[in-house]
Amino acid sequence: MAAVTWHRHLRVERMPQIWCAGCGHGTILGAILRGVEKSEIDPSKLVIVSGIGCSSRAPGYVALDGLHTTHGRALPFATGIKVARPDLTVMVISGDGDLSAIGGNHFIHAARRNLDITVVCFNNSIYGMTSGQYSPLTPRDAMATTAPYGHIERPFDLCQLAIGAGATYVARGTAYHAGLVTNQVTRALKHKGFAFIDAISQCPTYYGRRNRMKTGVEMMKAQRDTAVNVKRAAKMPAEELAGKIIIGDIHVSQASEYTEEYQRVIDRAQGRT
Amino acid sequence: MTLIPVKTKARLLQGNEACVEGAIAAGCRFFAGYPITPSSEIAELMAEKLPRLGGKFIQMEDEIASMAAIIGASLTGVKSLTATSGPGFSLKQENLGYASYTEIPCVVVNVQRVGPSTGQPTAPAQGDMMQVRWGTHGDHPVIALYPSTVRETFELTVDAFNLSERFRTPVILLMDEVVGHMREKVELPAQEEILIVNRPGPTVPRGEYLPYDDTRGLVPPMAAFGEGYCFHVTGLAHNRRGYPTTKPQDIDALIRRIHQKIEVGRGDIVRVEQLLTEDAEIGVFAYGSTARSAARAVRLARSRGIKVGLLRPITIWPFPDEAVKTLASRVRRLIVAEMNLGQMAGEVTRAAEGRTAIEGVFRVDGELITPEEILKKIEEVV
């Protein structure tokens, strides 16, 4: 068995972290760091950028260049880094509220540009840090502190949103399927273009307890029982897919990448082409 | 490779163009922006000039994103600029506070137009003077410069970058629509004549680097991302290692230090221009395009035998308290002329400490204050 090496990316002296018992975020962060290790990219050239929220605290526990920014703005900060220094590898860690509510505009535009950034959404369907308000990913009829009579809005499908906006690698995993997330992170880091991973996490404290799932274990079992691999889903009738989460590599394509295109602008401006 | 296009022969330039020339001369190689009148020429010229120098331009999806992008770029060691006007400047405030608190150098240009709200996009105003100081939440220091000529716009843009790098802080370059769009014949200095300041870099081995080391001076050395220093930057209250902290003594030390670094540097930051103030019995305080009318009014009054002088702040923040206090103790009246309802007049009153009476000439209708209006007030108070 190979030696465990991904632990070197953790700032153990910053532990214990702030996440609650049963939270899926630690599992997903572990999956990300294993994916970083498997990708064999130079860690000194990797920058992790986050916004505000529970998941956005992750860069503070990681021994890499880390930027914990303002609410919703991880992607434009990351855009500045990547455009200024295309040789760096840039990863964004964001929650469902951070990425798709306050940061929704940045999400679609970064995807549209096909900027070579990997985005992992720690999607727990709720605002955890502020104690359980509904997010754009809160399911219909779920209970939240700001939906005390049940939630009336339809949630986003973040993967479909990313595909529609132009992302060229789009995948979904869950905290239960952490091994899958590791492999997706490795593929996303190697992919040239905007890569998005919708990593379903669980918040027993502010989502589960209010929605008849008291523990993290119960919520992870629900992830196991509702997940269907994208290949299997393709052969299933629509009625059987109702209420299921489709996991796996949902969309992979090739398109011109922003920083490569900008290099062509530089060449033209300098009269080389 | 194209050389830096600074020409020494006289050219007819707009304030916004001079700002671009100054930014490029100062070493700016990243611009992120969003279209807005009356600053858009800055973005358009940067889009044209930066790629010739291997620099990068990006038009972001909004003003908030533009501010975020220049901070990100600066963290990789690249000098960065954004430019906007009132409504866009309002949107940049949260991330401006982030840059101030995390001590990331960058320059933000605000070509002022009439506000509040959408106001009058094509007309000049000076209504953002206090927003520049207090627009973002929390206690924070600020440096803001304000030219009144095209040539000075070039110089102060270079200064804005130099101060930003030296003090590791965002610097605001204020203009108004008149300064931004006015064309003047200017001769720009050759590149080798321009003093360039770069941020202090780390001098310790990678493993020992502390991003907010306050033990060797008030401005900590700044590493760039991707150099192996592996450091953390957060807008949360942070300790000298850059990690979030809830310790009252760490929180207090950080906020006091970022103020102190500017306060201690005040002598190098604060600049004013004095015109005929030595024997003045009446003083005029004006800045930006209004100072041009004020200078004319002072000369007209002098020709009529009135002893009047002009104090023009070049640095708006930190406020030139000493210069105001000195003038206030010599003159019988101090007239503040500005295109707002007395934003700087309040500061002048504070700095004058009751040594003289303060009078105002204020306009908020999108029209310039004329020399005649200021002259009329001078003659009124004689």
Interface residues (C-beta under 8 A of the other chain):
Chain A: R14 P43 S44 K45 V47 V49 R57 P59 G60 A63 L64 D65 G66 L67 H68 T69 T70 R73 L75 P76 F77 A78 T79 G80 I81 V83 A84 R85 D87 L88 N105 H106 H109 Y262 V265 I266 R268 A269 Q270 G271
Chain B: M1 T2 R29 F30 A32 E48 P51 R52 G54 K56 I58 M60 E61 D62 I64 A65 S66 A68 A69 I70 I71 G72 A73 S74 L75 T76 V78 S80 E94 N95 Y98 F225 G226 E227 G228 Y229 C230 F231 H232 V233 T234 G235 L236 Y243 P244
